[in-house]
Amino acid sequence: MKHFWACAFLGCLLGASAQAQTTFGALTDRERVAFGQELRAALRASPEIVAGVSDRQSLIPPPAPSPVAQAYAQAVADDLALIGAHSARLFDPEQMAFGRKNGVPVALFITRDCADCQRAQTDLRALANTVEMRVTLFDLTTESDMADALGIDSAPSYVLPNMMIRGQMPNIVMSRYLTALMQANQTQTGPAQPADPAK
């Protein structure tokens, strides 16, 4: 019968009560070849069959995120809310800074006599020569109100428009973060115009 094997197999896919008495594992090599040919022919003739199976699978709800993933997502959301609430002061273009005036804003929290803080500043100054960024320095001691509001208790710590980073960050990693942020901004607003150096 034309498309017999294919129809039996497709009946299983669709959950129909196929009445074929065939055990597929017992097929001979010739029968397997014939089955494959019939199956391909049936799918070409009725592509909506596979689409129907895919549609049914799309109705299956995705697995719930793990508690760890939920906690991480909540921490990211909390950081973004804090950054948004204090962005006017963090990224105030009138504050003393180095880099490009219209570059991606970065707030760096430091303390005196902190070797990692000095390295972080040196790295960012070097990075500012190749990446359009503007870095504002905040003293963790004298501007403790801002640090406390953001939950920052260690230096160096970085605050970007879309994340907070605690601990010194290698330039290769920071460059990737800034490049991704610039690309996202350009996608939303179009190509950025050349920026003037910051004061």
C-alpha positions as CSV (number, residue, x, y, z in Angstrom):
1,M,0.0,0.0,0.0
2,K,1.4,3.4,-1.0
3,H,3.0,5.3,2.0
4,F,2.1,2.4,4.3
5,W,5.3,2.5,6.4
6,A,5.4,6.3,6.4
7,C,1.8,6.6,7.5
8,A,2.3,4.2,10.4
9,F,5.3,6.2,11.6
10,L,3.5,9.5,11.2
11,G,0.6,8.1,13.0
12,C,2.9,7.6,16.0
13,L,4.2,11.1,15.7
14,L,0.7,12.6,15.8
15,G,-0.5,10.4,18.7
16,A,-3.0,8.6,16.4
17,S,-3.8,5.0,17.2
18,A,-2.0,3.4,14.3
19,Q,-3.1,-0.2,13.6
20,A,0.0,-1.4,11.8
21,Q,1.4,-4.6,13.3
22,T,5.0,-3.9,12.1
23,T,8.0,-4.0,14.5
24,F,10.3,-1.4,13.0
25,G,13.4,-2.9,14.6
26,A,12.7,-6.1,12.6
27,L,12.8,-4.5,9.2
28,T,15.3,-5.9,6.6
29,D,17.8,-3.5,5.0
30,R,15.6,-3.4,1.9
31,E,12.5,-2.6,3.9
32,R,14.3,0.1,5.8
33,V,15.3,1.8,2.5
34,A,11.8,1.5,1.3
35,F,10.5,3.0,4.6
36,G,12.8,5.9,4.3
37,Q,11.8,6.7,0.8
38,E,8.1,6.5,1.7
39,L,8.6,8.7,4.7
40,R,10.4,11.4,2.8
41,A,7.7,11.3,0.1
42,A,5.0,11.6,2.7
43,L,6.7,14.5,4.4
44,R,7.2,16.3,1.1
45,A,3.6,15.8,0.2
46,S,2.3,16.9,3.6
47,P,4.8,19.2,5.3
48,E,2.1,20.5,7.6
49,I,2.4,17.2,9.6
50,V,5.8,18.2,10.9
51,A,4.6,21.7,11.5
52,G,1.8,20.3,13.6
53,V,4.2,18.4,15.8
54,S,6.4,21.5,16.2
55,D,3.3,23.5,17.2
56,R,2.4,21.0,19.8
57,Q,5.9,21.1,21.3
58,S,5.8,24.9,21.4
59,L,2.8,24.6,23.7
60,I,4.9,22.8,26.3
61,P,5.9,25.4,29.0
62,P,9.7,25.9,29.5
63,P,11.2,24.5,32.7
64,A,11.1,26.9,35.6
65,P,14.5,28.7,36.3
66,S,16.6,27.3,39.1
67,P,16.7,29.1,42.5
68,V,20.3,30.1,41.7
69,A,19.3,31.6,38.3
70,Q,16.4,33.4,40.0
71,A,18.6,34.8,42.7
72,Y,21.1,36.0,40.1
73,A,18.4,37.7,38.0
74,Q,17.1,39.4,41.1
75,A,20.6,40.7,42.0
76,V,21.0,42.1,38.5
77,A,17.6,43.8,38.6
78,D,18.4,45.3,42.1
79,D,21.8,46.7,40.8
80,L,20.1,48.2,37.7
81,A,17.5,49.8,39.9
82,L,20.2,51.4,42.2
83,I,22.2,52.6,39.2
84,G,19.1,54.2,37.7
85,A,18.2,55.9,40.9
86,H,21.6,57.5,41.3
87,S,22.7,57.8,37.6
88,A,22.4,61.6,37.6
89,R,25.1,62.0,40.2
90,L,27.2,59.0,39.2
91,F,27.4,60.1,35.5
92,D,27.1,63.9,35.9
93,P,29.0,65.3,32.9
94,E,30.0,68.4,34.9
95,Q,32.1,66.3,37.3
96,M,35.9,66.1,36.9
97,A,36.7,63.0,34.8
98,F,39.1,61.7,32.3
99,G,38.5,60.2,28.9
100,R,35.9,61.3,26.4
101,K,33.2,63.7,27.4
102,N,30.5,61.9,25.5
103,G,31.9,58.4,26.0
104,V,30.4,55.6,27.9
105,P,30.3,56.7,31.6
106,V,32.1,54.8,34.2
107,A,32.2,55.6,37.9
108,L,35.3,54.2,39.7
109,F,35.2,54.0,43.5
110,I,38.6,54.0,45.1
111,T,40.4,54.6,48.4
112,R,43.7,56.1,49.2
113,D,46.7,53.8,49.7
114,C,45.0,51.1,47.7
115,A,47.4,49.4,45.2
116,D,44.5,47.8,43.2
117,C,42.8,51.2,43.0
118,Q,46.0,52.7,41.5
119,R,46.2,49.9,39.0
120,A,42.5,50.2,38.1
121,Q,43.0,54.0,37.4
122,T,46.2,53.3,35.3
123,D,44.4,50.6,33.3
124,L,41.4,52.8,32.6
125,R,43.5,55.8,31.5
126,A,45.2,53.5,29.1
127,L,42.0,52.0,27.9
128,A,40.5,55.5,27.4
129,N,43.0,56.1,24.6
130,T,41.3,53.4,22.5
131,V,37.8,53.2,23.8
132,E,35.3,56.1,24.0
133,M,34.7,56.2,27.7
134,R,34.5,58.8,30.5
135,V,35.7,57.9,34.0
136,T,34.6,59.7,37.1
137,L,36.4,58.9,40.4
138,F,34.6,58.6,43.7
139,D,36.5,58.3,47.0
140,L,34.9,55.5,49.0
141,T,35.7,57.3,52.2
142,T,34.7,60.9,51.5
143,E,31.7,60.0,49.4
144,S,30.5,57.1,51.6
145,D,26.8,58.2,51.2
146,M,26.9,57.3,47.5
147,A,28.8,54.1,48.2
148,D,26.3,53.1,50.9
149,A,23.4,53.8,48.7
150,L,24.8,51.5,46.0
151,G,25.8,48.8,48.5
152,I,29.5,49.3,47.6
153,D,31.8,48.4,50.5
154,S,35.1,47.6,48.7
155,A,37.5,49.3,46.3
156,P,38.1,49.4,43.5
157,S,34.5,49.0,42.3
158,Y,33.2,50.0,38.9
159,V,29.7,51.3,38.1
160,L,28.6,51.3,34.4
161,P,25.1,52.2,33.2
162,N,24.2,48.5,33.1
163,M,26.2,46.8,35.8
164,M,28.3,47.1,39.0
165,I,31.6,45.3,39.3
166,R,33.5,44.8,42.5
167,G,37.2,44.2,42.4
168,Q,39.9,45.2,39.9
169,M,38.8,44.3,36.3
170,P,41.4,43.4,33.6
171,N,41.3,45.8,30.7
172,I,40.5,43.1,28.2
173,V,37.3,42.3,30.1
174,M,36.4,45.9,30.7
175,S,36.9,46.6,27.0
176,R,34.4,43.9,26.0
177,Y,31.9,45.3,28.4
178,L,32.3,48.8,27.1
179,T,32.3,47.7,23.5
180,A,29.0,45.7,24.0
181,L,27.4,48.7,25.7
182,M,28.5,51.1,22.9
183,Q,27.1,48.7,20.3
184,A,23.8,48.5,22.2
185,N,23.6,52.3,22.4
186,Q,24.3,52.7,18.7
187,T,21.6,50.2,17.8
188,Q,19.1,52.3,19.8
189,T,20.2,55.8,18.7
190,G,22.3,55.3,15.5
191,P,26.0,55.9,15.0
192,A,27.6,58.1,17.7
193,Q,29.1,61.4,16.8
194,P,32.8,62.1,17.6
195,A,33.1,63.2,21.2
196,D,35.3,66.0,22.6
197,P,37.9,65.2,25.2
198,A,36.7,65.6,28.8
199,K,38.1,68.4,30.9
